[in-house]
Amino acid sequence: MSNNRSVPLLPRLASFWLAAFVDSPALRDAMLGDLAEVAAAEGRRAAVREMATSTPALLLARLTASGDLALSLLLALLVASPVALADAAAGFCLSAVPFKATAVRPLWFAFAAAAVPALVASIVARTRSGAPVWWPLSVALASAVVAPAAWPATHQLAVMATLIVFSSVHRPRRIASL
Amino acid sequence: MPRGDSLGEFEQLVLLALLRLGDDAYGLGVQRELKARAGRVASIGAIYTTLDRLEAKGLVRSETGESTAERGGRAKRIFHVTAAGRSALSDSMAAVRSMAAGLRGLGPA
């Protein structure tokens, strides 16, 4: 019982989190109990970490159950590959950059500011995994050049999907564990 | 077992953990057993997702267990392997053994 004081805070956060993914009240209750047990034994931080690492599996199960196979596949590829995750983050931020004229200004600055570290993270992840480094750079360039003025959300999704599918070919792992 | 219903490696491990834990087989217990015996680190979400899928296939069944103060008064969900689950596990492991047989360092000669 290393962290009893923090335990009362956890159920509210965990309940909110689980409500998004699990329909069965019995299963939710069981998982909340397990998280409380983790918090009591190892502390609140361990329980929160458990929630974070559980999210991809629960989200994937939720999407699969909903029958949205395209989205499920994209998420599975994202989860399977750190490279894909870094690419998607970079792609998402970079694809927002061309919309300076139409976007809400603070939002645009936030995306533009996040694009550089996201791109660096993508390149580092690709270098570590042996995947081609030129891909995120070329897509970023293409994104900036050919981006349509309208439909920014559609464009961003298209860029993300392209990045995810292409980059995930390199490391399709961990899906079996989900 | 019908074709297409074969068990994945993670499902095999979860079923084996349930059998090992017996009457105290619940999500967190399975997680600890997998880590201790197989060195496999899996999230509670991944384990419950798998248990839910196995239950939907009829390979495990669940019941409400005891609640403790340590769990904030919430009951455990205890899982048991069904006869169909044992059969599926046995078939699946036999298939792996058969494939490994004769391969140096992997199975019986």
Interface residues (C-beta under 8 A of the other chain):
Chain A: M1 V7 P11 F21 V22 S24 A26 L27 D29 A30 M31 L32 G33 D34 L35 A36 E37 V38 A40 A41 E50 M51 T53 S54 T55 P56 A57 L58 L60 A61 A176 S177 L178
Chain B: G8 E9 F10 Y26 G27 L28 A42 S43 I44 G45 A46 Y48 T49 D52 R53 S62 T64 S67 E70 R71 G72 R74 A75 K76 R77
